[in-house]
Amino acid sequence: MAPLDTRTVATRRGIDVEVRSGGSGPDVVWFHGLVGLAPVEPALEALAERFTVHAPIWPGYGAIDNEGAIEDMLDFALLGWDISDAMGLVRPHLVGHSFGAMVAAEMACVARNDLGRLALVAPFGLWLDDHPIPDPFAVLPYQLTELLFDDPSNADRLLSGPVDLASNEGLAEFMVANARRLGTAGKIMFPIPNRRLSKRLYRLTAPTRIILASGDALIGEPYGEAWRSAIDGADLTTIDGGGHLINLEQPEALTAELIGFLDR
C-alpha cells in the first residue's frame, strides 16, 4: 500500500494544519471523524494506490495548538476549502467520515461547483426524532468503544499508538488528548449532531454516495435513507459488518466501494 507522509499546510487565514498525503492520481480529500486519524489507516493507504489522498487533521486532533481557530460549522467548512486551496487542489473528490462527513456535505453545499464527487461514510449531520443518535459525549471510555466498533475487542489493536495506557503517565496523556478531540468535535456535535444542514442540502449537486456499516451503533439504516432522500440523485450502500469506524474494521470493503464510486 502507498505510504502517507505528514506535512504542515498554512491556510490564507493563517491556520497551520497537519495533512497526511500520498499516492498518485486524481485528488481525494479525506475528512476524519470523531476519533481522528489512527496511527495506521489501511483504507487511506489502499486508496492512495489509485488516487492522491490528502487527509487533514482537524484542529484539536494533532500536535499543533490550533483548536481555538474554529468555533462553528461555517468555520469547519471554510477551513476545509482553505486547506484544499492551500494545497492547490482543483475540484477534488471529497470523502467525509463520521462528523467529517457532515463537514464535507456542508462544504459541498457552500461551494457546490468546486468538487468532483462526494462520499459520505457513516455520516453525522441529520437528526431523526424517532431514531435518536446515542450521545458519545455522555459515556465512559469503554462504552464509547462499544459505540464505535462492531467488535469492541478490535479497539486496542486498531487504535493503539505510542501511548501506554497501562501507565499512569500514558493514561493521563490519553485523557488530555481525548478531551481536546472531543472539545473540537463538540463544537458541531454537542448536545446533538444537528446544525440544520438539512436546510442546505438542496444546494448539493455533486454526485453523492452514502456508505453505512451494518454494525454501526451510531448511524443506522434510517439515517442512510434520510440522507438518500435529502440529496437529489444520491445512492446508498451498506457494507456487511463493521461499526462506526468502518475504515478500521472493514478497510478493504470500504476502499472497494470508494474506488468504484470515485473512479466512475
C-alpha positions in Angstrom: 0.0 0.0 0.0 1.1 3.6 -0.7 2.5 5.3 2.5 1.2 8.6 3.6 3.6 11.4 4.7 2.6 14.2 7.1 3.3 17.8 6.3 2.0 21.2 7.7 -0.1 23.4 5.4 -0.7 27.1 6.2 -4.1 28.5 5.1 -4.7 32.0 3.9 -6.4 32.7 7.3 -3.1 31.8 9.0 -4.2 28.4 10.4 -1.5 25.7 10.3 -2.9 22.3 9.8 -1.2 18.9 9.6 -2.1 16.9 6.5 -1.3 13.2 5.6 -0.7 12.9 1.9 0.4 10.3 -0.5 -0.3 8.4 -3.7 -0.9 9.4 -7.3 -3.9 10.1 -9.5 -6.9 12.3 -9.0 -7.1 14.2 -5.8 -9.2 12.9 -2.9 -9.6 14.8 0.4 -10.5 12.6 3.4 -12.0 14.4 6.4 -11.7 12.2 9.5 -14.3 12.0 12.2 -14.8 11.6 16.0 -11.6 9.7 17.0 -9.3 11.4 14.4 -6.8 9.5 12.3 -5.5 6.2 13.6 -1.7 5.6 13.7 -2.3 3.3 10.7 -5.1 3.9 8.2 -5.2 1.0 5.8 -8.2 2.3 3.9 -6.4 5.6 3.1 -3.2 3.8 2.1 -5.1 1.4 -0.2 -7.0 4.4 -1.7 -3.6 6.1 -2.4 -2.9 3.3 -4.9 -5.4 4.9 -7.3 -5.6 8.5 -6.1 -3.6 11.2 -4.5 -5.0 11.2 -0.9 -5.0 14.2 1.4 -6.2 13.7 5.0 -6.2 16.9 7.0 -6.1 16.6 10.8 -8.7 18.8 12.3 -7.7 21.4 14.9 -7.6 19.8 18.4 -6.7 16.4 16.9 -3.0 16.9 16.1 0.2 18.2 17.6 -0.4 21.8 16.6 -2.1 24.0 19.2 -4.8 25.4 16.8 -8.2 24.3 18.3 -9.1 27.9 19.2 -9.2 28.8 15.5 -12.6 27.3 14.7 -15.8 27.8 16.5 -18.8 26.6 14.4 -19.9 24.7 11.3 -19.1 27.5 8.9 -15.5 27.7 10.3 -15.1 23.9 9.7 -16.5 24.2 6.1 -14.4 27.2 5.2 -11.3 25.6 6.8 -11.8 22.5 4.6 -11.8 24.6 1.5 -8.9 26.8 2.7 -6.9 23.6 3.1 -7.8 22.5 -0.4 -6.8 25.9 -1.8 -3.5 25.9 0.2 -2.6 22.6 -1.5 -3.5 23.9 -4.9 -6.3 21.3 -5.5 -8.8 21.8 -8.3 -12.3 20.1 -7.9 -11.0 17.3 -5.7 -13.3 14.4 -4.7 -14.4 14.8 -1.0 -14.7 11.8 1.3 -16.0 12.5 4.8 -16.3 10.1 7.7 -18.4 10.5 10.8 -18.6 14.2 11.7 -16.1 14.8 8.9 -18.9 13.7 6.5 -21.1 16.4 8.0 -18.4 19.0 7.2 -17.8 17.6 3.7 -21.6 17.8 2.9 -21.6 21.4 4.2 -18.6 22.2 2.0 -20.4 20.7 -1.0 -23.4 23.0 -0.2 -21.3 26.1 0.2 -19.2 25.7 -2.9 -21.2 23.1 -5.0 -19.1 23.6 -8.2 -15.7 23.2 -6.5 -15.7 19.4 -6.0 -15.9 16.3 -8.1 -17.7 13.6 -6.3 -18.8 13.3 -2.6 -18.7 10.2 -0.5 -20.3 10.3 3.0 -19.2 7.4 5.2 -21.2 6.8 8.4 -22.3 10.5 8.3 -23.5 12.6 11.2 -25.4 15.7 10.4 -29.1 14.8 10.2 -31.4 14.2 13.2 -34.5 11.9 13.3 -36.6 12.3 16.5 -37.8 8.7 16.1 -34.2 7.4 15.9 -32.1 9.5 18.3 -28.3 9.0 18.0 -26.6 7.9 21.2 -24.6 10.7 22.8 -20.9 9.9 22.5 -20.1 12.7 25.0 -22.1 11.1 27.8 -20.5 7.7 28.0 -17.4 6.2 29.7 -14.4 5.3 27.6 -15.3 1.6 27.5 -18.8 2.5 26.5 -17.6 4.7 23.7 -15.6 1.7 22.3 -18.9 -0.2 22.2 -20.5 2.6 20.1 -17.6 2.9 17.7 -16.8 -0.8 17.0 -18.9 -3.7 15.8 -16.4 -5.8 17.7 -15.1 -3.8 20.7 -12.2 -6.2 21.1 -10.7 -4.5 17.9 -10.2 -1.2 19.8 -6.8 -1.9 21.3 -5.4 -3.4 18.1 -6.7 -0.8 15.7 -6.4 2.4 17.8 -3.2 1.6 19.6 -0.4 4.2 19.2 2.7 5.4 21.1 0.7 6.0 24.3 1.0 3.3 27.0 -2.5 3.2 28.6 -1.2 0.8 31.3 0.9 3.5 32.9 -0.4 6.5 34.9 1.5 8.9 32.6 0.2 7.2 29.5 -3.4 7.3 30.7 -3.1 10.9 31.7 -1.7 11.8 28.3 -4.6 9.9 26.6 -7.2 11.7 28.7 -5.8 15.1 27.9 -5.6 14.4 24.2 -9.1 12.9 24.2 -10.5 16.0 25.9 -9.0 18.1 23.1 -10.5 15.9 20.4 -14.0 15.8 21.9 -13.8 19.5 22.6 -13.3 20.2 18.9 -16.0 17.7 17.8 -18.4 19.1 20.4 -18.4 22.4 18.6 -20.6 20.9 15.9 -21.9 17.8 17.6 -22.9 18.8 21.2 -25.6 18.5 22.5 -26.9 16.8 19.3 -25.1 16.5 15.9 -27.6 18.7 14.1 -26.5 22.1 12.7 -29.5 22.5 10.3 -27.6 21.0 7.4 -30.8 19.6 6.1 -32.0 23.1 5.2 -29.0 23.5 2.8 -28.8 20.0 1.2 -30.9 21.2 -1.7 -27.8 23.1 -2.9 -25.8 19.9 -3.1 -25.4 18.9 -6.8 -22.2 16.7 -6.8 -22.7 13.0 -7.4 -23.0 11.6 -3.9 -22.8 8.1 -2.3 -23.7 7.4 1.3 -21.9 4.4 2.8 -23.0 2.8 6.0 -21.8 -0.2 8.1 -24.4 -2.8 9.1 -23.0 -2.9 12.7 -22.9 0.9 13.3 -24.4 1.6 16.7 -24.5 5.4 16.0 -25.6 5.9 12.4 -28.3 3.3 11.5 -30.3 2.5 8.4 -33.0 5.1 8.9 -30.2 7.8 8.6 -29.0 6.3 5.4 -32.4 6.5 3.9 -32.8 10.1 5.3 -29.6 11.2 3.6 -30.5 9.5 0.3 -33.9 11.2 0.3 -32.4 14.6 1.1 -29.8 14.7 -1.6 -31.0 14.6 -5.2 -29.6 11.6 -7.1 -27.6 10.2 -4.1 -27.2 6.5 -3.8 -26.8 4.4 -0.6 -24.8 1.3 0.1 -24.4 -0.8 3.3 -21.3 -2.8 4.0 -21.8 -6.1 5.8 -20.1 -6.0 9.2 -18.1 -3.3 10.8 -19.2 -0.5 13.1 -18.9 3.3 13.0 -15.2 3.0 12.5 -15.7 1.0 9.3 -12.5 2.5 8.0 -10.6 0.4 10.5 -12.8 -2.7 10.8 -13.7 -3.2 7.1 -11.0 -1.2 5.2 -10.9 -3.5 2.2 -14.7 -3.3 1.7 -14.8 0.4 2.2 -11.9 1.0 -0.2 -13.6 -1.1 -2.9 -16.8 1.0 -2.5 -14.9 4.3 -2.7 -12.8 3.3 -5.7 -15.9 2.0 -7.5 -17.7 5.3 -6.9 -14.9 7.8 -7.3 -13.4 6.1 -10.4 -16.6 6.5 -12.5 
